[in-house]
Amino acid sequence: MTLEAYKKMRIEYTRLFNKLKSENIKQKDFKEQANINSNTLNKLLHNENVTLEIICRICDYFRCMPDEIMEFIPDSDYEDKRKQKE
């Protein structure tokens, strides 16, 4: 996949916030215990870009893999483009 293709993908952190809710963890406690700041938490809430270091901290906190806290959403014509390449 090219860099341009990645630029057209969205990343959603809905899984992260569902995990917090299911484990009854308050965002404030999560932020402190995972060592992330308020700006970063706000970025996650709005599905904005965060660093790989932040993803690693969150995964360490939950002892999970990245796909358990985030999801890549390709642009709407991703499958058509993939088929054209074949």
Biotite code that builds the C-alpha atoms (Angstrom):
import biotite.structure as struc

atoms = struc.array([
    struc.Atom([0.000, 0.000, 0.000], chain_id="A", res_id=1, res_name="MET", atom_name="CA", element="C"),
    struc.Atom([1.356, 3.408, -0.928], chain_id="A", res_id=2, res_name="THR", atom_name="CA", element="C"),
    struc.Atom([1.742, 6.397, 1.346], chain_id="A", res_id=3, res_name="LEU", atom_name="CA", element="C"),
    struc.Atom([-1.068, 8.124, -0.556], chain_id="A", res_id=4, res_name="GLU", atom_name="CA", element="C"),
    struc.Atom([-3.401, 5.235, 0.237], chain_id="A", res_id=5, res_name="ALA", atom_name="CA", element="C"),
    struc.Atom([-2.639, 5.560, 3.942], chain_id="A", res_id=6, res_name="TYR", atom_name="CA", element="C"),
    struc.Atom([-3.422, 9.269, 3.813], chain_id="A", res_id=7, res_name="LYS", atom_name="CA", element="C"),
    struc.Atom([-6.925, 8.399, 2.658], chain_id="A", res_id=8, res_name="LYS", atom_name="CA", element="C"),
    struc.Atom([-7.554, 5.991, 5.512], chain_id="A", res_id=9, res_name="MET", atom_name="CA", element="C"),
    struc.Atom([-9.201, 7.064, 8.719], chain_id="A", res_id=10, res_name="ARG", atom_name="CA", element="C"),
    struc.Atom([-8.242, 5.792, 12.117], chain_id="A", res_id=11, res_name="ILE", atom_name="CA", element="C"),
    struc.Atom([-10.914, 5.420, 14.736], chain_id="A", res_id=12, res_name="GLU", atom_name="CA", element="C"),
    struc.Atom([-10.351, 4.890, 18.437], chain_id="A", res_id=13, res_name="TYR", atom_name="CA", element="C"),
    struc.Atom([-13.888, 3.766, 19.235], chain_id="A", res_id=14, res_name="THR", atom_name="CA", element="C"),
    struc.Atom([-12.527, 0.412, 20.382], chain_id="A", res_id=15, res_name="ARG", atom_name="CA", element="C"),
    struc.Atom([-10.352, 2.173, 22.956], chain_id="A", res_id=16, res_name="LEU", atom_name="CA", element="C"),
    struc.Atom([-13.272, 4.033, 24.479], chain_id="A", res_id=17, res_name="PHE", atom_name="CA", element="C"),
    struc.Atom([-15.463, 0.928, 24.381], chain_id="A", res_id=18, res_name="ASN", atom_name="CA", element="C"),
    struc.Atom([-12.696, -0.903, 26.238], chain_id="A", res_id=19, res_name="LYS", atom_name="CA", element="C"),
    struc.Atom([-12.507, 1.838, 28.863], chain_id="A", res_id=20, res_name="LEU", atom_name="CA", element="C"),
    struc.Atom([-16.256, 1.683, 29.328], chain_id="A", res_id=21, res_name="LYS", atom_name="CA", element="C"),
    struc.Atom([-16.432, -2.106, 29.495], chain_id="A", res_id=22, res_name="SER", atom_name="CA", element="C"),
    struc.Atom([-13.657, -2.180, 32.116], chain_id="A", res_id=23, res_name="GLU", atom_name="CA", element="C"),
    struc.Atom([-15.212, 0.715, 34.078], chain_id="A", res_id=24, res_name="ASN", atom_name="CA", element="C"),
    struc.Atom([-12.119, 2.880, 33.715], chain_id="A", res_id=25, res_name="ILE", atom_name="CA", element="C"),
    struc.Atom([-12.652, 6.622, 33.892], chain_id="A", res_id=26, res_name="LYS", atom_name="CA", element="C"),
    struc.Atom([-10.912, 8.681, 31.230], chain_id="A", res_id=27, res_name="GLN", atom_name="CA", element="C"),
    struc.Atom([-9.174, 10.719, 33.925], chain_id="A", res_id=28, res_name="LYS", atom_name="CA", element="C"),
    struc.Atom([-7.753, 7.577, 35.550], chain_id="A", res_id=29, res_name="ASP", atom_name="CA", element="C"),
    struc.Atom([-6.758, 6.133, 32.184], chain_id="A", res_id=30, res_name="PHE", atom_name="CA", element="C"),
    struc.Atom([-4.980, 9.355, 31.214], chain_id="A", res_id=31, res_name="LYS", atom_name="CA", element="C"),
    struc.Atom([-2.952, 9.391, 34.420], chain_id="A", res_id=32, res_name="GLU", atom_name="CA", element="C"),
    struc.Atom([-2.155, 5.678, 34.532], chain_id="A", res_id=33, res_name="GLN", atom_name="CA", element="C"),
    struc.Atom([-1.254, 5.391, 30.840], chain_id="A", res_id=34, res_name="ALA", atom_name="CA", element="C"),
    struc.Atom([0.830, 8.573, 31.099], chain_id="A", res_id=35, res_name="ASN", atom_name="CA", element="C"),
    struc.Atom([-0.880, 10.531, 28.333], chain_id="A", res_id=36, res_name="ILE", atom_name="CA", element="C"),
    struc.Atom([-1.775, 14.200, 28.501], chain_id="A", res_id=37, res_name="ASN", atom_name="CA", element="C"),
    struc.Atom([-5.107, 15.956, 28.037], chain_id="A", res_id=38, res_name="SER", atom_name="CA", element="C"),
    struc.Atom([-4.283, 17.082, 24.487], chain_id="A", res_id=39, res_name="ASN", atom_name="CA", element="C"),
    struc.Atom([-3.544, 13.505, 23.455], chain_id="A", res_id=40, res_name="THR", atom_name="CA", element="C"),
    struc.Atom([-6.732, 12.219, 25.031], chain_id="A", res_id=41, res_name="LEU", atom_name="CA", element="C"),
    struc.Atom([-8.624, 14.905, 23.142], chain_id="A", res_id=42, res_name="ASN", atom_name="CA", element="C"),
    struc.Atom([-6.977, 13.794, 19.881], chain_id="A", res_id=43, res_name="LYS", atom_name="CA", element="C"),
    struc.Atom([-8.040, 10.215, 20.572], chain_id="A", res_id=44, res_name="LEU", atom_name="CA", element="C"),
    struc.Atom([-11.591, 11.339, 21.311], chain_id="A", res_id=45, res_name="LEU", atom_name="CA", element="C"),
    struc.Atom([-11.705, 13.104, 17.948], chain_id="A", res_id=46, res_name="HIS", atom_name="CA", element="C"),
    struc.Atom([-9.958, 10.316, 15.992], chain_id="A", res_id=47, res_name="ASN", atom_name="CA", element="C"),
    struc.Atom([-6.976, 12.491, 15.198], chain_id="A", res_id=48, res_name="GLU", atom_name="CA", element="C"),
    struc.Atom([-3.401, 11.349, 14.636], chain_id="A", res_id=49, res_name="ASN", atom_name="CA", element="C"),
    struc.Atom([-1.276, 10.374, 17.609], chain_id="A", res_id=50, res_name="VAL", atom_name="CA", element="C"),
    struc.Atom([2.269, 9.030, 17.694], chain_id="A", res_id=51, res_name="THR", atom_name="CA", element="C"),
    struc.Atom([3.220, 5.394, 17.683], chain_id="A", res_id=52, res_name="LEU", atom_name="CA", element="C"),
    struc.Atom([4.688, 5.964, 21.146], chain_id="A", res_id=53, res_name="GLU", atom_name="CA", element="C"),
    struc.Atom([1.200, 6.836, 22.426], chain_id="A", res_id=54, res_name="ILE", atom_name="CA", element="C"),
    struc.Atom([-0.273, 3.716, 20.815], chain_id="A", res_id=55, res_name="ILE", atom_name="CA", element="C"),
    struc.Atom([2.446, 1.658, 22.516], chain_id="A", res_id=56, res_name="CYS", atom_name="CA", element="C"),
    struc.Atom([1.737, 3.235, 25.903], chain_id="A", res_id=57, res_name="ARG", atom_name="CA", element="C"),
    struc.Atom([-1.949, 2.449, 25.571], chain_id="A", res_id=58, res_name="ILE", atom_name="CA", element="C"),
    struc.Atom([-1.237, -1.123, 24.475], chain_id="A", res_id=59, res_name="CYS", atom_name="CA", element="C"),
    struc.Atom([1.159, -1.549, 27.407], chain_id="A", res_id=60, res_name="ASP", atom_name="CA", element="C"),
    struc.Atom([-1.496, -0.217, 29.757], chain_id="A", res_id=61, res_name="TYR", atom_name="CA", element="C"),
    struc.Atom([-4.095, -2.723, 28.538], chain_id="A", res_id=62, res_name="PHE", atom_name="CA", element="C"),
    struc.Atom([-1.563, -5.436, 27.612], chain_id="A", res_id=63, res_name="ARG", atom_name="CA", element="C"),
    struc.Atom([-3.211, -5.658, 24.215], chain_id="A", res_id=64, res_name="CYS", atom_name="CA", element="C"),
    struc.Atom([-2.492, -5.368, 20.514], chain_id="A", res_id=65, res_name="MET", atom_name="CA", element="C"),
    struc.Atom([-3.189, -2.136, 18.567], chain_id="A", res_id=66, res_name="PRO", atom_name="CA", element="C"),
    struc.Atom([-6.175, -3.629, 16.747], chain_id="A", res_id=67, res_name="ASP", atom_name="CA", element="C"),
    struc.Atom([-7.934, -3.906, 20.112], chain_id="A", res_id=68, res_name="GLU", atom_name="CA", element="C"),
    struc.Atom([-7.871, -0.134, 20.606], chain_id="A", res_id=69, res_name="ILE", atom_name="CA", element="C"),
    struc.Atom([-7.972, 1.265, 17.088], chain_id="A", res_id=70, res_name="MET", atom_name="CA", element="C"),
    struc.Atom([-9.356, 0.516, 13.661], chain_id="A", res_id=71, res_name="GLU", atom_name="CA", element="C"),
    struc.Atom([-8.214, 1.521, 10.172], chain_id="A", res_id=72, res_name="PHE", atom_name="CA", element="C"),
    struc.Atom([-11.118, 2.590, 7.957], chain_id="A", res_id=73, res_name="ILE", atom_name="CA", element="C"),
    struc.Atom([-10.184, 2.746, 4.248], chain_id="A", res_id=74, res_name="PRO", atom_name="CA", element="C"),
    struc.Atom([-11.715, 5.326, 1.939], chain_id="A", res_id=75, res_name="ASP", atom_name="CA", element="C"),
    struc.Atom([-14.973, 4.340, 0.274], chain_id="A", res_id=76, res_name="SER", atom_name="CA", element="C"),
    struc.Atom([-13.442, 3.128, -2.999], chain_id="A", res_id=77, res_name="ASP", atom_name="CA", element="C"),
    struc.Atom([-10.550, 1.191, -1.437], chain_id="A", res_id=78, res_name="TYR", atom_name="CA", element="C"),
    struc.Atom([-11.762, -2.199, -2.681], chain_id="A", res_id=79, res_name="GLU", atom_name="CA", element="C"),
    struc.Atom([-12.219, -0.919, -6.251], chain_id="A", res_id=80, res_name="ASP", atom_name="CA", element="C"),
    struc.Atom([-8.667, 0.447, -6.269], chain_id="A", res_id=81, res_name="LYS", atom_name="CA", element="C"),
    struc.Atom([-7.291, -2.806, -4.886], chain_id="A", res_id=82, res_name="ARG", atom_name="CA", element="C"),
    struc.Atom([-9.044, -4.819, -7.601], chain_id="A", res_id=83, res_name="LYS", atom_name="CA", element="C"),
    struc.Atom([-7.714, -2.510, -10.308], chain_id="A", res_id=84, res_name="GLN", atom_name="CA", element="C"),
    struc.Atom([-4.154, -3.177, -9.142], chain_id="A", res_id=85, res_name="LYS", atom_name="CA", element="C"),
    struc.Atom([-4.669, -6.921, -9.519], chain_id="A", res_id=86, res_name="GLU", atom_name="CA", element="C"),
])
